[in-house]
Amino acid sequence: MVKKSTGGNSVFQAQAMTQVLSELFEEVQELYCSDDVPWVLGYSGGKDSTATLQLIWYALAALPVAQRTKPIYVISTDTLVENPVVAAWVSRSLEQMALVAQQTQMPFVPTRLTPDVENTFWVNLIGKGYPAPRPKFRWCTDRLKIRPSNSFITNMVRERGEVILVLGIRKQESHARARSMEKHARGRVRERLSPNANLPNSLIYSPVEDWTSDDVWTYLMQVKNPWGYKNRDLLTLYQGASADGECPLVVDSSTPSCGDSRFGCWVCTMVEQDKSMQAMIQNDQEKEWMLPLLKLRNELDIKDDRPLRDFRRMNGNIQLFHGRPVPGPYTQAARAQWLRRLLQVQQGLREHAPENVKDIELITRAELNEIRRIWVIDKHEIEDLLPAIYEEVMGQAFEEPSLDEAECFSSEDLALLLDAADGDRVRYETVRELLSVERRHRVMSRRAGLLEQLDRTLARGLHENEEDATAFLMDQQQRLQQLGGSERGPLPALDIALVDVESTTP
């Protein structure tokens, strides 16, 4: 077996690289041929996952074709908001990998995973109104990365009973990673397979776990990529960026998020600055076209976004924190403006960026349709603003069928309603929602639940603004304290809570 390095030493110090690789190949072959459990290999396109895949590829290439019967699913999770340069690199790599694997009868099955449309970044931020992610409200990692990969692995376990997850994780990535790997190593069912605490019936194999970062680069620079990609081009991607490496395959919340690594989402607000994109732009004039992306990312990273957010939570309730309502989702106006800005950036890139990114798609048509559905159906914003915003920015009609809910009232009708409300947005939105709820139930065969929904709508529109809501709740809180011990008993509990303003959902 491969000798372990100690004290951060290179695995190539105790043995020559050829000997280390020879022993690793033997280990891979033995594990691969020992059963019919399928393998799933996490590939991000970064150095560690590339080295891991390359090792597995060469080890299996040494086997007779008749023994390469077990598929190895190479999964790569595309969040749809990846750094465009890295996303293009990974996409082309997967295509090349699939071609060469077929030509050489290798058992690799490259698979690109994406979040379900209801879980994408823009659907949550622009559609539902989730504020840009923060350390205490990191809603993105689970939806964009964990769920797609876990869903694939879970389905594989359901079909085959068990799966071996091959990861390019290394102990020297961080002290936390080293402690976690050592803990799981103590429960190994075989010498190199560790149990996965988060995904039942899946075992983890980490062939480069004892390698240093220098070991990885040494290997990649000295051994040719077997599916025809240039590892030196990968090195170029890393040059001039931050100290860490890649976005790992994220299968649980303990895995470091891309916010702390070199290549992550271009919209990431988990860090103060996107140093990787800044470095790419600074070091390569050909990448200056990404400046609008960096500008929009910085606009999302607003320090005080309270003016952009509703004073009510997503469900209409109001919660106090230090005497102020905890801000809820982005308002309709803010969400419409984020959509407008995103489409402006996309259109600008298509007009001025290099030919290889002329067809860049920052937001998909499926996402636009889901955002429109959320606005009109879930939020009762029957103005149906999305088609008009799209046509305004893109210069072409949004060629999708109208939603039934949006056909009930014309823009002139809604303008009259706003005028009748004397410009009071809360009053206007309350009446608008009441009309939408009533119409939706009118076309149903049974109108069960109508009164309850109307009650919730009226309760949501109880307060004119944040100041009115705060004064009311503070008064009720004082009355509760005064009457709590009286014979009359306490007043009914109100939705008042001391909560962490960043750790709760909108």
Summary of the structure (lengths in Angstrom):
residues: 506
radius of gyration: 27.1
end to end distance: 51.8
largest distance: 86.4
contacts: 1551
relative contact order: 0.10
helix: 52%
strand: 8%
